[in-house]
Amino acid sequence: MRDHDMDRELAVRTFGQTIAYLVASAERRDVDMGPARLVDFGVHTFVLDTINYTAFCLKHAGQYIHHVPHLPEQPT
């Protein structure tokens, strides 16, 4: 995350959790999931690296993993 004010250790941990979230999302498409704020930041950053993000998605999900910034409203 070279373009952000984040030390290397935190960037590595955030990216690791970003990958874990994306893999879980791909494996459980039937479950609406929302990442923690820092992981969401990691997802946004990874999505911008279009070539690597698309390759990751195809390898781990067989298709592009779209990112929806907010979960649908839950019924009250």
C-alpha positions, -999 to 999 in steps of 0.1 A, spaced: 0 0 0 27 23 -12 4 53 -17 -9 54 19 5 64 53 8 28 66 39 11 79 50 -21 62 40 -45 90 4 -31 91 2 -32 53 13 -68 51 -12 -78 78 -40 -58 62 -33 -74 28 -33 -109 44 -67 -103 59 -79 -88 26 -70 -120 9 -87 -141 36 -119 -120 33 -120 -123 -5 -115 -161 -4 -142 -165 22 -165 -143 1 -158 -164 -30 -164 -197 -11 -196 -185 6 -215 -164 -20 -247 -173 -2 -237 -152 28 -236 -114 29 -203 -105 44 -188 -71 52 -151 -67 61 -137 -46 89 -129 -10 79 -92 -17 74 -98 -48 54 -123 -29 33 -95 -3 26 -73 -32 15 -100 -45 -9 -104 -10 -24 -66 -8 -28 -64 -43 -44 -93 -37 -68 -73 -7 -82 -45 -31 -92 -67 -44 -119 -44 -70 -135 -34 -87 -103 -69 -84 -88 -85 -100 -118 -59 -128 -119 -65 -134 -82 -103 -136 -87 -100 -160 -116 -77 -183 -97 -96 -183 -65 -132 -178 -76 -133 -187 -112 -148 -152 -119 -144 -116 -111 -153 -108 -75 -173 -76 -75 -170 -54 -45 -203 -39 -31 -193 -12 -6 -224 -17 16 -244 -47 26 -281 -45 18 -303 -31 45 -313 -57 70 -351 -59 78 -361 -45 111 
